[in-house]
Amino acid sequence: MRIDTNLLGAVAMPDAGLHGPATTQRRYGREDFAAAYADFVAYARTADETGFDTLWYTEHHFQHEGYEVVPNQVLLGLWSAAVTQRINFGQMFNIVPQWNPLRLAEDFAAADVLTGGRMRFGVGRGTVPREMQTLGARIESGDNGMDADAENTNREVFAEAVEVLKLAFTQDRFSFSGKHFTYPPTGIPDRGGVVTDLTLVPNVLRPVEFYQACTSARTVQYVAEQGHVGVYTRQSIPSLVRAWDRHAELAAQAGREPRRMLVLHAHVGRTREEALERVRPAHDELAKLLAPYGRFSHYDPPAGHDSVPFAFQPTLEESVRQHVYAVGTPDDVAETIEAYRSALGLELLSLALDGPGLSREVVQEQMHLVSAEVAPRLGIRMAP
């Protein structure tokens, strides 16, 4: 089983938790963002030293609230690779509708060439209207009543852009004509002729595997049919088994081999009580941030409900009970991971070890504890 780690990418937030400011009332400044980037590079070094396969960043824009402050994961991954020895760097995820797909392909290819193939490529549709619409895209969201027209447009743009990306990565000469993109545009004069195709320069020297979040039935079907690595998170084991099996069924129908990855929040302590106390502010702050966007819809329904309310906000105890968070001693955390591995045949795991309010020292300690204490209990030797 491959073990990665992924970062939310927040600024220092010592007042995180239920009793801190409302998420919409936070505002940080330039020094805070710069300090966070020093943390991110430190995490890259520690993840490299402790044997994680890949460190995944997260793309978001204009978040003065300080939760997710990395707008360009490829650029940060390129710098991180320059100060580390062996670890890979991934994007969880490039928000494709916000990008010109050819500029994204160029950036990724250049970084992959410069790092000797140490980049992993993730794609997503997006979540937040503030950044999507500012950058020329649309998305359904709790902020706009889950606008169905925005969703359909977003899916169309995303699918065409992914098709362009795959052509650019795999073909030495390519062209594309769709509803939203035409490459090259028709009739471009060029040195006495007309441009009829394009070449990505530079280009990757290996096949590019696409990773994509699976957050809805429509997306699961698309991911399975396309042969992408489906990335799942925040689901109980029974719920995830059903999703895992459905993914495999759809992939088989499309003649694809199913590839799936689990993202699991984890926190290790000397005792279970210590771990719960230390991770609680991070869990609760993240729940405050994500609940209005319906990001906990794949939890098991709370008592008295047939389904999960859209803005459901779980407690830490509920997240641990459903195994969405693996919290406790090294034995406790290893036991939760093993439960997923046994139920799913899990081969790809990314552990989310950071969170709002967790200091650099704590996050680095978590990386060491996973490598030295948790992984060996799973029969895995991480340290290079």
QUIQUI-V402905 format. One record per pair of residues at least 24 apart in sequence whose C-alpha atoms are under 7 Angstrom apart, sorted by the first residue. I is the first residue (numbers start at 0). J is the second residue. D is the distance in whole Angstrom. If there is no record, write none. Layout:
i=<I/I>
j=<J/J>
d=<D/D>
This chain:
i=<0/0/0/1/1/1/1/2/2/2/2/2/3/3/3/3/3/3/3/4/4/4/4/4/4/4/5/5/5/5/5/5/6/6/6/6/6/7/7/7/7/8/8/8/8/8/9/9/9/9/9/9/10/10/10/11/11/11/12/12/13/14/15/15/15/15/15/16/16/16/16/17/17/22/22/22/23/25/26/26/26/27/27/27/38/40/42/43/44/45/46/47/47/47/47/49/49/49/49/49/50/50/50/50/51/51/52/52/53/53/53/53/54/54/54/55/55/55/55/56/56/56/57/57/57/58/58/58/60/61/73/73/73/77/80/87/87/87/88/88/88/89/89/89/89/90/90/90/91/92/92/92/93/93/93/94/94/94/94/95/95/95/95/95/96/96/96/96/96/97/97/97/97/100/100/100/101/104/104/105/105/105/108/108/108/109/109/111/112/120/120/120/120/121/121/121/122/122/122/123/123/124/124/140/141/141/167/168/168/171/172/172/172/173/173/219/220/223/223/223/224/224/224/224/226/226/226/227/228/228/228/229/229/229/230/230/230/231/231/231/232/232/232/233/233/233/233/234/234/234/235/235/235/235/235/236/240/240/259/260/260/261/261/261/262/262/262/262/263/263/263/263/263/264/264/264/264/264/264/265/265/265/265/265/265/266/266/266/266/266/267/267/267/267/267/267/267/268/268/269/270/270/271/271/271/274/274/275/275/279/280/281/281/281/281/282/284/285/286/286/287/329/329/332/333/333/333>
j=<345/346/347/52/346/347/348/51/52/347/348/349/51/52/53/54/348/349/350/51/53/54/55/349/350/351/54/55/56/349/350/351/55/56/57/351/353/57/67/353/354/57/66/67/68/69/35/65/66/67/68/355/35/65/66/35/356/358/355/356/356/356/280/281/284/355/356/280/281/283/284/283/284/64/287/288/64/64/63/64/65/63/64/65/359/79/363/79/83/363/366/83/84/85/86/366/367/370/381/382/370/381/382/383/86/381/86/87/86/87/88/89/87/88/89/88/89/90/91/89/90/91/90/91/92/92/93/94/130/130/106/107/110/110/114/117/118/119/117/118/119/118/119/120/121/119/120/121/121/121/122/123/121/122/123/122/123/124/125/122/123/124/157/160/124/136/153/156/157/131/134/135/136/160/163/164/164/164/167/199/200/201/201/202/203/201/202/203/203/207/208/209/210/209/210/211/209/210/211/211/212/153/157/292/291/292/199/202/203/198/196/197/198/197/198/246/249/249/250/257/249/250/253/255/255/256/257/258/258/259/260/258/259/260/259/260/261/260/261/262/261/262/263/295/297/298/323/297/298/323/298/299/321/322/323/339/342/343/347/347/348/347/348/349/348/349/350/351/323/324/349/350/351/323/324/325/350/351/352/324/325/326/350/351/352/325/326/327/352/365/326/327/328/329/332/365/368/327/328/328/327/328/326/327/328/326/327/326/327/315/356/354/355/356/357/315/355/355/312/313/312/372/373/373/373/376/377>
d=<7/4/6/7/6/5/6/6/6/6/5/6/5/5/5/6/6/4/6/7/6/5/6/5/5/6/5/4/6/6/6/5/6/5/7/6/6/6/6/7/6/7/7/5/6/7/7/6/4/5/6/6/5/5/6/7/6/7/6/4/5/7/5/6/6/6/5/4/6/5/5/6/6/7/7/6/7/5/5/5/7/6/6/6/6/6/6/6/6/6/6/6/7/6/5/7/6/6/7/5/7/5/4/5/7/7/6/6/6/4/5/7/6/5/6/6/4/5/6/6/5/6/6/5/6/6/6/7/6/7/7/6/7/6/6/4/6/7/6/5/6/6/4/6/7/7/6/5/5/5/5/5/6/5/6/6/5/5/5/6/6/6/6/7/6/6/7/6/6/6/6/6/6/6/7/6/7/6/7/7/7/7/6/5/5/6/7/6/6/7/6/5/6/6/4/6/7/6/5/6/6/7/6/6/6/5/6/7/7/6/6/5/5/5/7/6/6/6/5/7/7/6/5/7/6/7/7/7/5/5/7/6/5/6/6/5/6/6/5/6/6/5/6/7/7/7/5/5/5/6/6/7/5/6/6/7/7/6/7/5/6/6/5/6/6/5/6/7/6/6/6/5/6/7/5/6/6/5/6/6/5/6/6/6/6/6/5/7/6/7/6/5/5/6/7/6/7/6/5/6/6/5/7/4/5/6/5/7/7/6/7/5/5/6/7/6/6/7/6/7/7/6/5/7/5/6/6>
